[in-house]
Structure formats: structure tokens, C-alpha cells
Amino acid sequence: MCHKHHVPVHRQAIEAVVSIDERGQIVLPKEVREKAGLKPRDKLAVVTHMHGDEVAFIMLIPVERLAESLRRFLGPLLREILGQEGQEEG
């Protein structure tokens, strides 16, 4: 019997090379903003990935997507924890 599994496809690509100006700011190219659906005043979380003591890479994640991912992950976990606490007290 053959089982089909849904495997998310993660693709990575170098979309652009940007510079940091004297004020520490970067500009995301218009094509990248459009592809990501970013609009003025959207918020991005800055996430670093460490290899040892060095930052290996920096990710920019739209806050709405990050918040939704956390809700999907933490919601069931919190319900389980709160459910167990209720059982222990009862």
C-alpha cells in the first residue's frame, strides 16, 4: 500500500544584494517587496541564526506570518498544558 505524505517544499533563493547605509538602514528592492506582499508600515521580525558565536544568517519574517505560526504551534501546546493543570488540581 502506498502512502502519500504532504511534504512542504521550501525554496531558498538569493533575491537581491542590499547595502547598509551610514544610518544602518537597508532598502528592500521593489520586486522583493511586491513578491512578499509587503506594504509601507508592515512590520518584519528580524531573526538571527547562529553557528557557534557567529551570526550565520539573518531572516526577515512578516510579523503577521510569525504570529500565525506561533499561534498554530503554541495554541495546542497551551491547551494541553492548561488541561493537565486542571486535571492535577481536580
C-alpha positions in Angstrom: 0.0 0.0 0.0 1.4 3.4 -1.0 1.1 6.3 1.5 1.2 9.8 0.2 2.7 12.3 2.6 2.3 16.1 2.2 5.8 17.4 2.3 6.1 21.2 2.3 8.5 22.5 -0.3 10.9 25.1 1.0 12.8 27.0 -1.7 15.5 29.5 -1.0 16.9 32.0 -3.4 19.1 35.0 -3.4 16.6 37.6 -4.4 18.9 40.7 -4.1 22.0 42.1 -2.6 21.4 45.2 -0.5 23.8 47.6 1.3 23.6 49.0 4.8 23.8 52.8 4.7 25.6 55.1 7.2 22.4 55.1 9.4 22.2 51.3 9.5 19.3 51.2 7.1 18.6 48.9 4.1 16.2 49.2 1.3 14.3 46.1 0.1 14.0 46.2 -3.7 10.5 46.8 -5.1 10.4 43.4 -6.7 11.1 41.7 -3.4 8.5 43.8 -1.6 5.9 43.0 -4.2 6.7 39.3 -4.3 6.4 39.1 -0.5 3.3 41.3 -0.5 4.9 43.9 1.8 3.3 47.3 2.1 4.6 50.5 3.7 4.4 50.3 7.5 4.3 46.5 7.5 6.4 45.1 10.4 9.2 42.5 9.9 10.7 40.4 12.7 14.5 40.2 12.5 15.6 36.6 13.3 19.2 35.6 13.5 20.5 32.0 13.1 23.7 31.3 15.0 26.6 29.0 14.2 28.5 28.9 17.4 29.1 32.5 18.5 28.7 34.0 15.0 25.5 35.1 13.2 25.3 32.8 10.2 22.3 34.4 8.6 19.5 37.0 9.2 15.9 36.4 8.3 13.2 39.0 7.9 9.7 37.5 8.6 6.5 39.4 8.3 5.1 39.7 11.8 1.7 38.5 10.8 3.1 35.3 9.5 5.3 34.8 12.5 2.3 35.5 14.9 0.1 33.0 13.0 2.9 30.3 13.1 3.3 30.9 16.9 -0.5 30.6 17.4 -0.6 27.3 15.5 2.3 25.9 17.5 1.6 27.4 20.9 -2.2 27.1 20.9 -2.4 23.3 21.1 0.6 23.3 23.5 -1.0 25.8 25.8 -4.4 24.0 25.7 -2.6 20.7 26.6 -0.6 22.4 29.5 -3.7 24.1 30.9 -5.7 20.9 30.5 -3.1 19.0 32.5 -3.0 21.7 35.2 -6.8 21.5 35.5 -6.6 17.7 35.9 -3.9 17.9 38.6 -5.9 20.5 40.6 -9.1 18.4 40.4 
